[in-house]
């Protein structure tokens, strides 16, 4: 048997898929924010969720 090859398993895999619908204006603002901060849309949305959860504490 040969050893397993490929990428190692992630410690905290992101295996949940969420779909969100935005209007054009909000999407444009999100894209601009992502470009200015050099992050992906998914990462920006994750950060937004974290902010909402922290605000609740």
DSSP file (Angstrom, degrees, kcal/mol; ACC not computed):
  #  RESIDUE AA STRUCTURE BP1 BP2  ACC     N-H-->O    O-->H-N    N-H-->O    O-->H-N    TCO  KAPPA ALPHA  PHI   PSI    X-CA   Y-CA   Z-CA
    1    1 A X              0   0    0      0, 0.0     2,-0.2     0, 0.0     3,-0.1   0.000 360.0 360.0 360.0 134.3    0.0    0.0    0.0
    2    2 A X        -     0   0    0      1,-0.1     3,-0.1     3,-0.0     0, 0.0  -0.631 360.0 -96.7 -89.3 153.9    1.3    3.5   -0.8
    3    3 A X        -     0   0    0     -2,-0.2    -1,-0.1     1,-0.1     2,-0.1  -0.278  49.1 -90.0 -66.3 155.9    0.8    6.3    1.6
    4    4 A X        -     0   0    0     -3,-0.1     2,-0.3     1,-0.0    -1,-0.1  -0.396  46.4-160.8 -65.3 140.6   -2.2    8.7    1.1
    5    5 A X        +     0   0    0     -3,-0.1     2,-0.2    -2,-0.1    -1,-0.0  -0.788  40.1  58.6-119.4 166.1   -1.5   11.6   -1.1
    6    6 A X  S    S-     0   0    0     -2,-0.3     2,-0.1     2,-0.0    -2,-0.0  -0.604  90.7 -23.1 112.7-174.7   -3.2   14.9   -1.5
    7    7 A X        -     0   0    0     -2,-0.2     3,-0.1     1,-0.1     2,-0.1  -0.428  68.7-111.0 -71.5 144.2   -4.1   17.8    0.7
    8    8 A X        -     0   0    0      1,-0.1    -1,-0.1    -2,-0.1     2,-0.1  -0.394  43.7 -89.5 -70.3 154.7   -4.4   17.2    4.5
    9    9 A X        -     0   0    0      1,-0.1    -1,-0.1    -2,-0.1     2,-0.1  -0.380  45.9-110.6 -63.8 140.3   -7.8   17.4    6.0
   10   10 A X    >   -     0   0    0      1,-0.1     3,-0.5    -3,-0.1    -1,-0.1  -0.426  14.2-134.3 -71.7 147.1   -8.8   20.8    7.2
   11   11 A X  T 3  S+     0   0    0      1,-0.3     2,-0.3    -2,-0.1    -1,-0.1   0.890 102.5  17.3 -68.8 -39.8   -9.1   21.3   11.0
   12   12 A X  T 3  S-     0   0    0      2,-0.0    -1,-0.3    -3,-0.0    -2,-0.0  -0.713  88.9-157.0-132.6  80.3  -12.4   23.1   10.7
   13   13 A X    <   -     0   0    0     -3,-0.5     2,-1.2    -2,-0.3     3,-0.1  -0.263  15.0-135.2 -65.4 144.8  -13.8   22.4    7.2
   14   14 A X        +     0   0    0      1,-0.2    -1,-0.1     3,-0.0    -2,-0.0  -0.728  49.0 145.5 -97.3  83.1  -16.3   24.8    5.7
   15   15 A X        +     0   0    0     -2,-1.2     2,-0.5     2,-0.0    -1,-0.2   0.292  36.8  95.8-108.1   9.3  -18.8   22.2    4.4
   16   16 A X        -     0   0    0     -3,-0.1     2,-0.5     2,-0.0     0, 0.0  -0.892  60.0-154.3-101.9 127.2  -22.0   24.1    4.9
   17   17 A X        -     0   0    0     -2,-0.5     2,-0.4     2,-0.0    -2,-0.0  -0.885  11.2-172.9-105.0 127.4  -23.3   26.0    1.9
   18   18 A X        -     0   0    0     -2,-0.5     2,-0.5     2,-0.0    -2,-0.0  -0.967   9.5-153.7-122.0 134.7  -25.6   29.0    2.4
   19   19 A X        -     0   0    0     -2,-0.4     2,-0.4     2,-0.0    -2,-0.0  -0.918  14.9-180.0-110.3 133.2  -27.4   30.9   -0.4
   20   20 A X        -     0   0    0     -2,-0.5     2,-0.5     2,-0.0    -2,-0.0  -0.985  18.7-142.7-131.7 140.7  -28.3   34.5    0.0
   21   21 A X        -     0   0    0     -2,-0.4     2,-0.3     0, 0.0    -2,-0.0  -0.913  21.7-177.2-106.6 128.5  -30.1   36.9   -2.4
   22   22 A X        -     0   0    0     -2,-0.5     2,-0.2     2,-0.0    -2,-0.0  -0.868  26.4-118.9-117.6 152.2  -29.0   40.5   -2.5
   23   23 A X     >  -     0   0    0     -2,-0.3     4,-2.3     1,-0.1     5,-0.2  -0.487  39.7-101.7 -80.2 166.8  -30.3   43.4   -4.5
   24   24 A X  H  > S+     0   0    0      1,-0.2     4,-2.6     2,-0.2     5,-0.2   0.870 119.4  53.8 -59.7 -40.5  -27.8   45.0   -7.0
   25   25 A X  H  > S+     0   0    0      1,-0.2     4,-2.0     2,-0.2    -1,-0.2   0.930 111.1  44.5 -62.7 -46.3  -27.0   48.0   -4.7
   26   26 A X  H  > S+     0   0    0      1,-0.2     4,-2.4     2,-0.2    -1,-0.2   0.900 113.2  51.3 -65.7 -40.2  -26.1   45.8   -1.7
   27   27 A X  H  X S+     0   0    0     -4,-2.3     4,-2.8     2,-0.2    -2,-0.2   0.911 108.8  51.0 -63.0 -42.0  -24.0   43.5   -3.9
   28   28 A X  H  X S+     0   0    0     -4,-2.6     4,-2.2     1,-0.2    -1,-0.2   0.902 110.9  48.8 -61.9 -40.8  -22.1   46.4   -5.5
   29   29 A X  H  X S+     0   0    0     -4,-2.0     4,-2.4     2,-0.2    -2,-0.2   0.904 111.8  49.4 -64.5 -41.3  -21.3   47.7   -2.0
   30   30 A X  H  X S+     0   0    0     -4,-2.4     4,-2.6     2,-0.2    -2,-0.2   0.926 111.1  48.8 -63.7 -45.4  -20.2   44.3   -0.9
   31   31 A X  H  X S+     0   0    0     -4,-2.8     4,-2.3     1,-0.2    -1,-0.2   0.895 111.5  49.8 -62.4 -40.0  -17.9   43.9   -4.0
   32   32 A X  H  X S+     0   0    0     -4,-2.2     4,-2.5     2,-0.2    -1,-0.2   0.928 111.3  48.9 -64.1 -44.9  -16.4   47.3   -3.4
   33   33 A X  H  X S+     0   0    0     -4,-2.4     4,-2.0     1,-0.2    -2,-0.2   0.921 111.8  49.4 -59.2 -45.3  -15.7   46.5    0.2
   34   34 A X  H  X>S+     0   0    0     -4,-2.6     5,-1.8     1,-0.2     4,-0.7   0.899 111.5  48.4 -63.2 -41.5  -14.1   43.2   -0.7
   35   35 A X  H ><5S+     0   0    0     -4,-2.3     3,-0.5     1,-0.2    -1,-0.2   0.919 112.5  48.2 -64.9 -43.6  -11.9   44.8   -3.3
   36   36 A X  H 3<5S+     0   0    0     -4,-2.5    -1,-0.2     1,-0.2    -2,-0.2   0.827 120.6  37.2 -66.1 -32.1  -10.8   47.5   -0.9
   37   37 A X  H 3<5S-     0   0    0     -4,-2.0    -1,-0.2    -5,-0.2    -2,-0.2   0.354 105.2-125.8-104.5   3.9  -10.0   45.0    1.8
   38   38 A X  T <<5 +     0   0    0     -4,-0.7     2,-0.3    -3,-0.5    -3,-0.2   0.904  66.7 123.6  52.8  49.7   -8.6   42.3   -0.5
   39   39 A X      < -     0   0    0     -5,-1.8    -1,-0.2    -6,-0.1    -2,-0.1  -0.889  62.4-103.6-131.4 164.4  -11.0   39.6    0.8
   40   40 A X     >  -     0   0    0     -2,-0.3     4,-2.1     1,-0.1     5,-0.2  -0.406  30.9-112.9 -82.1 163.6  -13.5   37.3   -0.8
   41   41 A X  H  > S+     0   0    0      1,-0.2     4,-2.3     2,-0.2     5,-0.2   0.911 118.6  53.6 -61.4 -41.7  -17.3   37.8   -0.6
   42   42 A X  H  > S+     0   0    0      1,-0.2     4,-2.4     2,-0.2    -1,-0.2   0.915 108.6  48.5 -60.7 -43.2  -17.6   34.7    1.5
   43   43 A X  H  > S+     0   0    0      1,-0.2     4,-2.5     2,-0.2    -1,-0.2   0.896 110.0  52.0 -65.1 -39.3  -15.0   35.9    4.0
   44   44 A X  H  X S+     0   0    0     -4,-2.1     4,-2.0     2,-0.2    -1,-0.2   0.904 110.8  47.8 -62.4 -41.2  -16.8   39.3    4.2
   45   45 A X  H  X S+     0   0    0     -4,-2.3     4,-2.2     2,-0.2    -2,-0.2   0.903 110.4  51.8 -67.5 -40.6  -20.1   37.6    5.0
   46   46 A X  H  X S+     0   0    0     -4,-2.4     4,-2.4     1,-0.2    -2,-0.2   0.929 109.7  49.8 -59.5 -44.6  -18.4   35.4    7.6
   47   47 A X  H  X S+     0   0    0     -4,-2.5     4,-2.3     1,-0.2    -1,-0.2   0.888 108.9  53.1 -61.7 -38.7  -17.0   38.5    9.3
   48   48 A X  H  X S+     0   0    0     -4,-2.0     4,-2.1     2,-0.2    -1,-0.2   0.901 108.5  49.0 -62.8 -41.6  -20.4   40.1    9.2
   49   49 A X  H  X S+     0   0    0     -4,-2.2     4,-2.3     2,-0.2    -2,-0.2   0.914 110.2  51.4 -64.4 -42.7  -22.0   37.1   11.0
   50   50 A X  H  X S+     0   0    0     -4,-2.4     4,-2.4     1,-0.2    -2,-0.2   0.906 108.9  51.5 -61.0 -41.0  -19.2   37.2   13.6
   51   51 A X  H  X S+     0   0    0     -4,-2.3     4,-2.3     1,-0.2    -1,-0.2   0.915 109.6  49.5 -61.8 -43.0  -19.9   40.9   14.2
   52   52 A X  H  X S+     0   0    0     -4,-2.1     4,-1.3     1,-0.2    -1,-0.2   0.906 112.4  47.6 -62.3 -42.0  -23.6   40.3   14.7
   53   53 A X  H  X S+     0   0    0     -4,-2.3     4,-0.7     1,-0.2    -2,-0.2   0.883 112.6  48.3 -68.8 -38.1  -22.9   37.5   17.1
   54   54 A X  H >< S+     0   0    0     -4,-2.4     3,-0.9     1,-0.2    -2,-0.2   0.881 107.4  56.5 -67.3 -38.6  -20.4   39.6   19.1
   55   55 A X  H 3< S+     0   0    0     -4,-2.3    -1,-0.2     1,-0.2    -2,-0.2   0.834 101.2  58.5 -61.6 -33.5  -22.9   42.5   19.2
   56   56 A X  H 3<        0   0    0     -4,-1.3    -1,-0.2     1,-0.2    -2,-0.2   0.756 360.0 360.0 -70.4 -25.2  -25.4   40.3   20.9
   57   57 A X    <<        0   0    0     -3,-0.9    -1,-0.2    -4,-0.7    -2,-0.1   0.474 360.0 360.0 -66.7 360.0  -23.2   39.5   23.8
